[in-house]
Amino acid sequence: MNLSKNFTLTELTKTSYPYDNTPPENYIRTLMLLCVYILQPIRDVMGAILVSSGYRGPEVNKAVKSKPTSQHAIAEAADIQFPGYGGNRVHEVFRWIIFESGIKFGQCILEHKSSRGVWWIHISLPRPYRENQESFMIIDGVKKDYSPEEVEGFLSYE
């Protein structure tokens, strides 16, 4: 089932864990909104995207040790990477999303795990009744809020 021009339900629900990760029907519409308004615009400008984590059913969410309140658990978030590119591409896309894209998001988080040498972007739909356009970085599990100027400074020397 296509959720947008370049994204499928299978892609947004895949998991390496041995659990059924089929979303409830109402979450399929939410995944479609995520694809149409956030992921597809990124893909259209920045090229191929690898969705490393989209919807996470209760068992999958618990297996990855995520909070029950994660937006992944309600089909509102995706973690994305860019195949064939290193960390610099992820930084370029992160900068573009925050400063140039005009995409309305809830969170846009640049994340890194040194032990795996992996960079990715967590991005979510805007949330009702909570702050939106929230951006920060998490490096090896440590969260730090940065002003737009600090983010720009950090990314410019990566």
Secondary structure by P-SEA (a helix, b strand, c coil): ccccccccccccccccccccccccaaaaaaaaaaaaccaaaaaacccccccccccccaaaaaaaccccccccccccbbbbbbccccaaaaaaaaaaacccccccccbbbbcccccccbbbbbbbcccccccccbbbbbcccbbbbbcaaaaaaaaaac
